[in-house]
Amino acid sequence: MKLNSIGLSEKDSKTVSEDLNELLANFQRYYQNLRGIHWNVKGKRFFELHPKFEELYDDANEKVDMIAERILTLGGVPLHTFEDYIKTSKVPVGKNVSNDEDSIRLIVDSLKELLVIERRILDATDKSGDEGTNAMMSDFITEQEKTVWMMKAWLAEEI
């Protein structure tokens, strides 16, 4: 087995980089959705939600950078065009969403898609010994599960 410069299997690192690129594309769409709902939210909960959506898109932007840098660390090349993001992502598109509940549901639906990808990466990196990516996915999952719980509580819905 040929190892890369950080001591991981080149083959496994290539596969993980591809999976991380899928996650990156989905995070970029999630980020754009958050920007859109931040700008467009209306109603009596505006003052509550506008800063929350900004907090979430700032966090998503930071995670996008972390994912891209991990891809580079593994020897891959991060996707970086809107064309690639559109082709690769499964996160729902939130166009002209301004209603508070629709905004929160879009976040929950988006996080659900991200969590599926992250769990797949977590499993693969556990098997390949890629602790760096594994720890990052574990941290993302823990944080996003809590966000889903809080958003569902806001909606007064069960998990």
N, C-alpha and C positions, 0 to 999 in steps of 0.2 A: 504494500500500500504506500503510495507516494503522499508525503506530508507537505503542507504549505509552510510558510514562514512562521506561523503561530502554532505549529504542531498538530494541526487537524488534517484529516484526510482531504485531499484536493477534491475528490469526487463528492464527498459529503458536503464540503463547503460550497461547491458549485450548486448543488441541489438546494441548500439552505439559502444561498444568495437569490436563487430564482423565486423561492417562496417569500423571501423578504421583499423582493421587487413587487410581488403580488400585494403584499401588505402595504408597501409604500404607495402603490397606485390607489388602493382603497383609502388609505389615510389622506391622500391628497384630495380625493372627492369628499371625504368626511370634513376636512378642513374647509373646503369651499362651501359646503352646506352650512357649516357653522358661521362663516362670514356672512352668507346670505341671510340666515335667520337673525343674526346680530343686527344687520342693517335694516331688516324689514319687519321685525316683530312690532306688533301694534296691540293696543288694548290696555286694560287696567293693570296688567302685570308687567308693563314695559320696564319700569324702573327696577324691578326684581330680575327680569330675564336678560335685559340688554347687557349688564355687566357679567352675568353668569355665562352667557354665550361668548363674550370676549375672553373670559378666563379659560373656557374650553378650547377656543380656537388658538389661543396662545400656547396651551398645553399640546394641542395637536401639531402645531408648527414645530415645537421642540422635538416631538416624537418623530416627525418626518425627518428631521436632521439626524436624529439618533439612528434611525433605520438606514438611511442612506450611508452614513458613516460606517455602520456595521457591515453593510454590503461591501464597501471598499476594503474594510479590514479583512474580510473573507476572500478578497481577490476578485470580486465581481464589479460590475458597473451599474450604478443605480439608474433606473428609468428616470427620465427628466423632461419628457414632452407630454403635452396635454393629449396628444394622439395615443401615446402609450398608456396613459392613465385611463382614458375612456375605454380603450380596447380591453384593458386588464381588470378594471374594477367592477365589483358587484354591489358596492354600497349604493343604496337608492339615491337618485338625484332629487334634490329638494329645490324645485324651481318655484319662485314667487311664493314661498311659504311665509306667511305673516301672522297666522293664528298661533296663539301660545301653545295650545294642546297639540296641534299639528307639528309645531316645532319640536316639542319634547318627544313626540312619537318618532319623528325623523331621527333624533339623536339615539333613541333606544334601538330602532331598527338598524341604524348604521353600526352601533356598537356590537350588536348581535353578529353582524357579518365580520367585523374585525376580530371578535373573540373566537369565531370558528377558525379563522386563518391562524391566529396566534396560538391556539391550542394544538393545531396541526404542527406548527413550527416547534412548539414546546416539546411535543412528543419526539419529533425527529432529532432535535438537538440533545435531548436526554439520551437517546440511543447512540448518538455519534460522539458524545463527550464534549460538545460545544457549550461549555459553561457560560461564556460571554453572552451568546445569543439567548441561551436558556434563561439566564437571570433577567435579561431585558424583557423577554416575553412574560415571565412570571410576574415581574413588576407591572407591566402593562395590564395583564389580566386582572390582577388584584385591584388595581385602581379603577379599571373600567367596570368590573362587576359592582363595585360600590356605587359608581355613577349610575349604572342601570337601576340599582336598588333605589337610589334617591330619586331618580326621574320617575320610576314607577310609583313611588310613594307620593310624589307631587301630583301624578295623575290619579291617585287613589285607586291604583290597580295592583293586583297581586303579581308577584314575580313569576 
